[in-house]
Amino acid sequence: MLLFDMDGTLIDSNGVWKNVDREFLARRGIAYTHAYYEGVAHTILPLAAKFTKEYCRLTESCEEIIAEWMEMARDAYAHVTVKPGVRAYLKQCRAEGRRIIVLAGRPYHVDPEVNHGIDTLITRAGAAVITEDSISNREEKFPTTVLNQWTYHARLYAAARYCCTQRDMDLVQLVSFGCGVDAITSDETREILQAGGKLYTQLKIDEITNLGAVRIRLRSLFAALDEQDEARETARKEA
């Protein structure tokens, strides 16, 4: 079984956002306090920006605050390195011819009661599983067709684009709701992958009553990937 997690396993990115907050406040001569930490640490970016604007009495708009945070975070994540042995292990997976599936989901999707053990189903099929967090920092900032101001969405789009540069990497997105923001992220992720010649697979885990349908979707994905490989090999031989 080849299952990768993010912080503490593949990379050490804990503390990135705390450092971003410290630098953001320092630029304005404002002290970083526990009260400020409690106000921004456990919420989404728009609410954190609203709190910051009011707490620090800033003149910038919430959108400008978020944009500055994202720029600082991208710079910080660019310097986050993988832990010792990770590159060697991924190299081993590739030497063994294993597919690598980027299983993208929200933080609560790591709960086995929520994800229904989908990661295990993928590894049982012989593929390695990594999270979008472990590769998203390998892509530079790039334009998207939708507003890209949330951390998870930025990671998702960057991971999808990175997958397009790796022949043995493909992305599967977990969603719990098919409407609202998730519908937007799904469309954007699909466009990024399809533009790079990759397949897009989405699993709506809130609709799962049994894993039979998921197994069929995953088998179909792997079969389609095998067909792609055969087509490439045929084209290579004929060239």
GIQUI-V621588 format. One record per backbone hydrogen bond with DSSP energy under -1.0 kcal/mol. NH is the residue of the N-H (numbers start at 0). CO is the residue of the C=O. Records with the same first field share a line. If there is no record, write none. Layout:
NH->CO + CO
This chain:
3->128
7->10
8->5
9->5
10->5
15->12
18->14
19->15
20->16
21->17
22->18
23->19
24->20
25->21
26->22
27->24
28->25
29->24
36->32
37->33
38->34
39->35
40->36
47->43
48->44
49->45
50->46
51->47
52->48
53->49
54->50
55->51
57->52
64->60
65->61
66->62
67->63
68->64
69->65
70->66
71->67
72->68
73->69
74->70
75->71
76->72
77->73
78->75
79->76
82->9
85->82
88->84
89->85
90->86
91->87
92->88
93->89
94->90
95->91
96->93
97->92
99->167
100->127
101->169
102->129
103->171
108->105
109->106
110->107
113->110
114->110
115->111
117->114
120->116
121->117
122->118
123->119
125->122
126->121
127->98
128->1
129->100
133->130
134->131
135->131
137->134
138->135
153->149
154->150
155->151
156->152
157->153
158->154
159->155
160->156
161->157
162->158
163->159
164->161
165->162
168->165
169->99
171->101
172->200
173->103
174->202
183->179
184->180
185->181
186->182
187->183
188->184
189->185
190->186
191->187
192->188
193->189
194->190
196->193
197->192
202->172
204->174 + 202
206->203
214->210
215->211
216->212
217->213
218->214
219->215
220->216
221->217
222->218
223->219
224->220
225->221
226->222
227->223
228->224
229->225
230->226
231->227
232->228
233->229
234->230
235->231
236->232
237->233
238->234
